[in-house]
């Protein structure tokens, strides 16, 4: 990796680095890329249980919601033919043509969703608002798209330059992305209630009527059970749910064929788009407002794209094209054929259209399918909140990987239980699928419109197609979605206010968190310690340097944070070796383990101050396990040797006055030999330079922290004691390099301390009331109630030093 153009700090990936844990790999996806038919079929099978549950259960409530207003059926079948025609062409144009044929091709190296599109745009234009990005990030292997498409250096257009010049446009773009994200969360709140209530209401479609309270209690119990299953993970849930969805799809398709043959074979006339025009012409305003019910036929469409990271693009496309789409069309046509002869059954059209001999089996499958229908949007909610978290737009929450084999399958406990409470509130508050449907439709179509807008930008800036083609895409699909939005907005008073309120609340939380975090970073950047001041202190920094390593956590990728001056001026002693650790996110889905660590030096060699930057993608799990310290020492040792191996690298003594540094990166010239007590010698991957031996600690040295959660922090009693040794080739090393490596090893043996700033963020006295409320009240409330930094970074409490500091932003 070249160091050219790295300003203000060059950075290089120290080979062989790891995030301190085993990086999850998508074995199935890799097999699919290798043309494995078995793996492709396995992914296709699983996708039914996760991706298509929501979309497949929409026949339960579409016709009921469409005819809930003043619209009525007449004897000439014009209304039912018009509604069916709208449903067929909506399913064809949006899920099939827009998503399956176009949008899914804009995946971000296998990842989909609103933030995946935003990530693509940020890598091909300077649109990102993440504060600590570096030019070195562009050299990541995952920065470029699979298939050979290049990054933003490969070309630009005037439109891209226009967006880059205006910061307010970049902020507006982020706000649009957050709006889409909030609507996805709204889907996660509304999908389970409407799906489960619609299915359970089938109890009252028989001769034996039950009290409505019974339906609501059953629905609530099902919802509680559904969210209780989430901690098992998508992989296990998919295998359980997939046969249910497949059985449901073939069931409704068979019932549809039966109803077409039994009631109205002429229903195929709805394939003509003329009936859409005729429907609007005859029904007028009533027909236009009924579109809010028709759009429910595409609920769950965004989940196809958002859940793409759980499966493969080809498997999701095959499942929709070959099974989901034809089964749904037959189901809707069958219900329309039944309603054309049974106008009075409109409010219970689905269950009334089922032949009595198979009613109860279908009811059971429908109830199970409604549970599965909620899984798609719940998984999508987890995925997109994880992306928000990585890009600094959501408070810190616990993220758990639920599969050792499938990369990207996650579970977020706090979000899971929050969704459950909101779902129960919606179920008990509305108690009516029609009102929930009004809210649901607005959330669904708003997300799709945001995707259309972002996709038009991708066409221009990522695919580098004509701006007229992008405008045509936006105009065609955007006008369809805007047409549905206008109908859904009419129902704001009748339940449509729910997604709007949720969107306002979540957008406020996300934006304030992003704003406060950015301002905090700007304060650090403006108040960082001058390198000139450090140089005047000398190698001892004006204090006693005691054996050991101090890991100072900071968000800065350049310079020395202001909190360091607190140590130098208030503490009598400090560690012999200092490492400034920065954990940051980059706009890519995954960062390969061997490219995660960036190692550099701060100041002259005798200062023994280094910088380590750990880069994570928005799909990566931030987890520093028990090997983090060891890998850090290995990479620093590698860096020290690389400095000597390449004389063309600027000397570390050439330090500029403002504290900038030069980081070097080249392939390693030596391998590492790992000797573990009681085991045979093993040769780990090449590209590392320091050998070490592992021994178990004694019982007296084992400590256990009751405060540390088992899933979050490494248990100290399982932690291995590591001893580093120089390789035999060290006798040929330069004496100064050998001395520095030995000093590093001695410092590691003496112990490692984690230094973290305990910050208090306050608005400046001259700030406006709105800013003071946002920072002093909302932002600080979120900071106090989200996960602590020490827990999020997996820092052992017994090794922690916290220093308080007030930020005035």
N, C-alpha and C positions, 0 to 999 in steps of 0.2 A: 504494500500500500504506500503510495507516494505521500510525502508530506507537503507537497506543493499546494499552495493556496489555502493552507489551514490557518485562518486568522480569526481571532487573536491567538488561539492556542492550537498548535498542531496536535493531533491525537492519533494514536495507532493502536490497533488491536494486538494485544499480546497473545500469541498463538497458544492453543491448548487450554485456554481459560474456560471455566464453566461457571454457571451461576451458583454453584455450590449445591446443586441438586441434579437429579436426573431429569433431563428435558423430555417432555412427552412428545412422542412421534406418532403421526397418524399412519399406522401400519396399513390400514385398509386403503387409505388414499394412495399410498405409495404403490400398493399392489395394483390398484386401478390404473395408475399411470403406466404400470408395466403390462397393461393389457390383460389383466387377470379377470376373466369372466366371472369366476366364482366370487371374488371380492366385490365386483360391480353389482352382482345380483344380491349379495348380502347387504350392501349399502342401500340398494333400492328397496329391499324388504324393510329395513329399519326406518327408512325415511317416511313410510306410511304412518308409523306410530308416533313420530315427532313432528313432521312438517305438515302433513295433510289432514290431521284430525280436525282442526278448526274449519278448514274449507269444506270438508266432506259432510259436516253436520248442519251446514246452512239450510238445506231443504226443510229442516224442522220448523223454521220460523220465517222464511222469506215471504211466502204468500200471505201469511197471517199479518205480518207487519205492513205489507203493501196495501192491503185492503182494510186497514184499521181506521182509516179516515172516512171521508164522504164518498170515496170511490166505490161503486157497486157493479156487480156483474149483470149483464143484460142477456137476452135470449139469443142475440146474433153473434155471440162469442167474440166481438171485436175487442172488448177489454182484456179478456184472458189471453187472446192471441197477441195483443200488443204487449202485455206484461211478459209473456213467455219470449217473445221476440227480443225484448230488451235484455232479458236474462241471458239468452243464448249469445247475443252479440257482445254483451258486457263480459261474459266469461271468455269469449274468443279474443276480444281486442286487448283486454287488460292482463289477466293471468297468462294467457297463452302467447299472444304476439309480443306484448310489451315485456313481460318478465321472462318467460321461458326462452324466447328467441332473441331478445335484445339485452335486457338488464343483467341477466345472469352472466353474460359475457364480459361484464365490467367488474368481475370479482377481483378482490385484492389478494392475489396469490392464494386463492381458495377460500377467502373470507368474504362474507356478504353483509349487507345491511347499510343503514344510513351512514355510520361512521366509516365503513369501508370505502364508500364513495368519497367521503370527505378526506380520508387518508390519501387516496389516489390523487385528489386535486392538490393537496398540500405538498406532495412529492414532485409534482410536475409544475408547480408554480409556488411562489413565496406567499402562500395564503395562511400558513400555520401561525397561531398565536401562542404556541408553546414558547416560553421565554429562553430556554437553555439549549437551543438547537445549535449544531455545529456543522461546518462543511464536511467534516469527516464522516458524518452520518450517511452521506450520499454514497460512500464507498461500501456500504453494507451489501452483501450479496442479495438480500431480500428487498433492497431498495428498488431494484429494477423488477419489472413484471416478468412473470414466467412467459415464455414464448418469444423473448428477445426484444420486447418493447423497451425503449430506453427511457431515461429519466428526463427531468425538465431541461437538462443541458442540451438535449438532442434537437430542440427546436422550440420556437415560441411564436406566438401570434399577437397582434396588437391588442386583442381582447384580453389575453392573459396579462400583458404589460399594464393594461388599464386597471385591472383588478389589483395588481401588485402595488400600484402607486397610491391607491386610496385605502387608508386603514379603516375608514368607516364602512367600506364595502366588505372588507374581510371580517369585521365584527358582525355585520349584517348576515354574512354567510354562516358564521358560527351560530347566530341566533336562529337561523332557519334550520340548521342541523339539530339544534337543541329542541326546536319545536317538533320536528319529526320524532326525535327520541322520546319526548314527553308523550306524544300520541301513541307510540308503541307501548309505553308503560300504561297508558289509558286502555289500550287493547288488553293488556294483561289483567286489568281490573274488571273489564266488562265482559270478556269472552267467557270465563267460567260461569258467571251467573246466568247469562242468557242461554248458554248451551245446556247446562244442567237443568235449569227450570223448564226449558222447552221439552226436554226429554221426559222429565218426571211428570210433567203435566199430562202425559199420556194416560196416567191412572184415571183421570176424569173423562177420558174419551170413551170409556166403556159404559155399560148399562149401570154399573155400580159407581155412583158419584161419591167422592171423598171431600172432606172439608179442605179448603185452601191451606189452612195451617199445616195440615199433614204434608202437603206438597212442599211447603217452605221448609219444614223441619227436615224432611228427607234430603232436600237440595243442600241445606247447610251441612248436614252430616257427610254428604258426598264430597262437598268442597273441602271440609276439614281433612278427610281421608286423602284426597288428591294432593293437597299441599304437604301432608305428612310424608308422602312417598317421595318427595323431591330429593331428599338427601341421599337416596339410593343411586341417583345419577341418571343421565339421559340414556346411557348404554343399556342398563338393565330395564329401564322403563320402555325403551324402544322395542326390545324383544317381547315384552309383555303386551304392549299396546298394538303392535303392528298387525297381528292376526285379527284383532278386533276391528280395526279400520278396514282391512281388506274384506272381511266378512260383511261389514256394513255397506261398503261401496257396491259389492256384487248383489247384496240384498235389495238396496234401493233401486239399482238398475233393473233387477228382475221384476220388482213391483211396478216400476215405470213401464216396462214392456207389457206387463199384464194389463195395466190401466189403459194404455194406448189401444190395445186390441179390444178390450172389453167396453170402453166408453166412447172413444172418439179417435179413430184412426186418421181423421183429417187434421189432427193437431199439427202435423208436419208442415202445414201452411205457414206456421210462425217462422219458418226458416227464411221467409221473404222479409227483407228490411222494410217493405212497404207498411207492414202492420205497426211498426214503431211510429212512423209518421202519422198513420191513421189514428193511432191511440192518442197521441198528443192533440191532434186536430179535433177529435170527438170529445175528449175529457177536459181539455183546457187546464185550468189551474189545479183541479183535483188530480189530474194525471201527472202534472209536474211535481206536486208535493208527494205523490206516491213513489217517486223515484228514490226517496229516502229509504223506503223498504226494499226496493229492488237492488240497491247497491249492497245489501247484506249478502247477496249471493257470492260476493268476492271477499268476504271476510276470511282472513288467514292467508291472503295472497302475499302480503309482505313477509310473512313467516317463511315462505319459500326461499326468499333471498336472505333474510336475516339469519336463518338456521343453516346456511350453506356451509359454514365452517364445521358443522357436525358431520357432514357427509361429503359427497363429491358432486360437482356440477352435473355430470352426466347422469348419475343415479337419480337426482331430483327431477331432471328433465324427462327421463324415461318413465318414472312413476306417474308424473302428471299427464304426459301425452298418451300413454298406452292404457292407463287405468282410470285415473281420477277424472279427467275431462269427459270422456265418453259416458262414464257412469253418472256423473252429475247432470249432463244434458238429458239422458234418458229419465232420470229421476224427476227433473223439473217438467219434462214433457208429460210424464205419466200423471203427476199431480194436476197439471193444467187440463189434461183430458178428463180426469175425474171431476174437477170443478166446473167444467163446461156443461155438465149434466146434473151437478149437485151444488147449486149456488148457496144453499143455506149452511153448508159445512165449511165455509171459508175460514172461520176462526180455528178450526181443528182439522184443516185440510189434510195434513200428513197422516195422522192416525186414522182418520175416517177413510182414507183411500186404501188402507191396508186390508187385504182379504181376512175375514174373521178367523179362518183356519190357521193362519200364521201370525195372528195379532200379538200374542204374548211373547213368542220367540223374538219377533221384530222389536217389541218394546224393550226387552232385556238388552238386545244388541244396541238399540238406540241409546239407552241409558249409559251403557259402557262406552259407546262411541262419543257421547257428549263429554264424558270424563276425559277421554283421549283428546277431544277437540280443544280442551283447555291447555294441553301439554305443549302444543306448538308455540303458542304465544307466551307461555311461561318460560320456556327455554329461550325464546327470542329476547324476552325481557332481561333474563340473566346475562345473556351475551352482550346486549347493547349497554347495560349498566356497567359491565366490566370494561367496555371500551371507553365509556365516559370517565370512569375512574382512572384509567391509564392516561387519558389526555387531560387530566386535571380539571374535569368538569363535574365531579361528584365527590362527596365526602368519603373518607376511607371506610370501607366495609370489608368484612371477611369474605374471601373468595376461595372456594375449595374445589380442586380438581377431583372429579368423581370417577375418572377412568385412567388407568395406567397406560392404556394403548391408544385411546382416541383423544387427540389433541383438541382442546377447545371446549370439552364438555365440563361445565362448571355448575356450581351450586352456591348461592349467596344466602345464608340463613336470614340475615336482617331483612333483605328484600322479600324473601319467601313469606315470612310471617306478616310483613307489612301488606303484601298483596292479599293474603288470606283475610286480614281484618277489613280491608277495603272491599273485597268481594262479598263478605258477609254483610257489610253495611249496605251495599248496593242491593243484594238479594232481599234483605229484610226491609230496606227502605222503599224500594219500588214495588216488589212483589208482583211484577207484571213484565212479561217479556216484550210487550209492545213499547213501553216507555224505555226499557233498557235498550231496545233496538234503535230508538231514536238517538240515544247517546252513542251507541256503538258505531252506527253508520258514519257519523261525523268524524270519529277518531280514525276509522279505517281509511276513509277517502283522503283525509288530510295527510296521513303518512304517505300514501301513494302519490299525492301531488308533490310533496317534498322530494321524493325519490325521482320523479319526472324532472323536476328542476335541476337537481344535482346531476342527473344522467345527461342532461343537455350540455352541462359544463364539461362532463367527462368526454363527451363526443368531440368537443372542440380542443380541449387542453391535453387529454390523455391519448385519445385515438387519433388526434390531429386531423379530423375531418373538417369539411367545410362548415362554416358558421351557419350557412343556409340550411344544411342538413340538420344541424342541432336545433335551429329555429323551427323547422318543420316537425321534428320530434316533439318539441315543447308545445307547439301550437296544436298538433293533432291530439296527443294524449292528454295534454294539460287542459284543453277545452272540454274533453269528455269528463275529466275529473272535476273541473270547475262547475260543470253543469250539475253533477251530483252534489257537490258542496253547497251550491245555491239551494238545492232542494232540502238538504239536511239542515241548513241553517234556519229554515222555517220552523223546525221542530225544537228549537233551543229551549223554549218554555216547557216543552213536554218531555224533558229528559236530556235534551241536547246540551244542557248547561254543564253536565257532569264532566265530559272530557275537557271542556274549556276551563273549568275550575282546576281540574287536576293538572292541565298543561300550565296554567299560570303559576300554580304552587311549585311544581317541579322545575319549571324554567327559572323561577326566582331563586330557588335553592342552587341550581346548577350555575347560573350566571354569577350569583354573589360568591359562591365558592371559587369559581374561576377568577373572578375579579380580585378577591382578597388574596388568593395565592399569587397572582401576577404582581400585585402591588407589594407583597412581601418580598418577592424575588427582586423587584426593582429597588427596594430599600437596601437589600444585601448588595446589589450591584453597585449602587451609588456610594455605599459606605464601606466597601472592601478595603482591606489593609494595603497600604502602599508598600510595594517591594523595596522602595528606597528606605523606608523606615525599618524594614526587616534587616536590610543589609547593614544599617548602622548599628544594630544590636549584636552582630557577629554570629558565628556558628552556635554559640551557647544560647542565643536569643535573650541574653541578659539574665538568665535564670539557670538553675542547676538542671542538667539533663540526666535523668535517672534511667536505669535499664528498663526496657519494655517498649511496647508499640502502642501508640495512641491513634485510634481511628476516629477522625473528626468528621461527622456527617454534615454535609452542606448541599444546598441546591445549586451552588455556583459551579460552572465548568471552567471558569477562568478566575485567576486571582485568589486571594485569601480572604475568607469571610470576616466580618467585623467582630464576630464572637471570639475569634482567636486572640484578639488584643485583650479581651477580658482575662484570659488565662495568663498571658504573658505579664500583665500588670498586677494581677491579684494573687497568683499562685507562686510559691517559692520554688517549685520544681516542676519539670515536665518531662515527658517521655523522650527516650533516646532517639527513637524513630517516629516520625509523624506522617500519617497518611490521611489526606483529605479525600473522603469517599463521597461521591455524588451518584445517586440512583435516579436515572431519568428515563422518560418514555420517548420513543421516536415513532413517527407516523408510518410504521410498518406492522403487519400482523405478528411476525415472529422475528426474533434476532437469534441466529445460530449461536450455540454455546461458545464456539471457538472465536466468535467475533464480539462477544459481549463485553469483555474487559478492555478499557483504554487506560494505559499506564503512562504516567509522565513524571517529571521532576519539577519541583518548585525551588528556585534559588540554586546556589552553587552546591557541589557535591557534598562538601563538608557539613552542610546544614541538615542532611539526611531527612529531607522533606519531599514527599511524593504525592502524586494525585492519582486516584483510581476512579474511573467513571464506568458505571455499570449501566448498560443500555438494555431496555426491555421494549418489546412490541406491545401493541394494545391487546393482544391475545395471550401474552406470556403471563405466567404466574410469578409475582414478585415474592420470592422466597429465598432467604439466605439460610442454608442449613449448616450443619456442623462442619462442613468442609470449606466454608467461605474463607475463614482465616488462612487455612492452608493454601488454597488456590491463590489468594491474594499475595502471599509470600512467594509462591512459585512464580507468579507473573512479574512481581517486582524484581526477583532475581533474574528472570529472563530479560527484563528491560535493561538491567545494569550491564549484562553481558552484551546486549545488542548495541549499546552505546559504544562499547570498545570495538565491536566488530565492524563498524562503519564509520571511518574517519571523516566521511563527507558530511556527517550530521553535525550541525552547529554545536559547539562546546556548551556544556551546561553552565559554564561560568559567564557565558554571554547573555546575561539577564538584563532585560530592559528595565527602565526605571519604574514603569507602571505595573510590574509584576507579571508580565506575560511569560509563558514558558514554551519550550519546544519539546514535543514528545516524538519519540522515534519508533518506527515499526518496521521490522524485516523478518524473514523466516528464521526460525531457530536453527542454531548450528549444532546443538547437542540434544541427546535424548535423556529422559529421566528414568531411573531404575527405582522401582517401588518395592521395598522389602517389608512384608507384614509378618509380625510375630506369629509363628506356628503355621505359616502357609508357605507354599512354594513361591519362588520368585516369579513375578509376572511383569510383562513389558507393556506398559500403558501406551496410548497413542503418542507419536513423536511430537516434537515442537515444544518441549519443556526442558529446563536446564538444571534443575536442582534435584538431587535425590534425597529421599527422606525415609525414615523407618518409623513404623507405628507400634506402640505398646499400649496396653490397657492401663489405666490409672488404678491406684490402690483404693481400697474402700474408704479410707479417710479422706481421699481427695474428691469423693463424689458428693455433690450437693444437689438438693432438690428444691425447686421453687414451686410452692403451691399456687402462687399467683399466676404462673405461666400456663396457658392453655395447651393441652397436649397436641392439638392439631396445628398450633400456630408456631410454637417455639421448640427447638430441639431439646429433648430431655438430657440434662447434664450427665445422668448416669449412663447414657449410651454414647457419650462423647469420647472419641479416641484421642489419646495423647500422641502428638506427632513430633518426631525429632528430625531435623534437617541436617544433612551432611553434604559437603561439597563433593563433586565427582572426582575421580582419580586424575582427570585431566586438569584439575585446579592447580597442579604444580606448575603448569605452563602459563598460568594466567598472569596478567599484569598485577604487580603487588597491590596497587591502589584498589583495583577491582576486587581482588581476593579479600582485602581488608574490609571493604564495604559489604561483601557478601557475608563474611564472618560476623560482622557487627549486626547485620540483619538477622542472622540465625540466633545470635546471643539475645537480641531483643525479643525475638519470638519465644525463646525458652523462658525469658523473664516474665512473660505474660502480656496479654492484650487487653486494653481498656477501650470502651466505646464512649465517645464524647458526643453528646447530643444537646442542641440548644432547646431549652424550654421557653418558647417564645410567647409573648403577649402582644397581640396586634390591636392598635388603637388608631382611630382616625385623628388627623391633625385638628388642632383647635379651630383653625380657620375653615375647616371643611363644612360643606352644606349639611343641612339636617338629614337629607336623604342618604348621603354618604356615611354620616355618623351612625344612622340607624342600620344601614347595611353592614358596616364593619363592626361597630361596637356591640350590636345586638344580635343580628342574624348570623354573621360569620363566626363570631366568638361562641355563640350557642352551638353552631354546627361543630366547631373544633372541640368543644368540651364534651359533646355527646357522640362523636364518631370514635373510631378505634384509635388508640394512642399510637404515636409514632414508633415507640419502642416495640409494641406488639406487631405493628404492620411491617417493621423492618426485622423482626425476629431477633431482637437484641436481648441477651441474658441480663436480667436485672442486677445480678451480683457483679457484673463487669461494667455497669453503666455509670457514667458521670453526666449529670444534667446541669446545665448552666442557664439561668434565667436571663432573658433579654427582651426589652420592649421595643416593638416596631411601631413607629409613627408613620402612617401611610396617607 
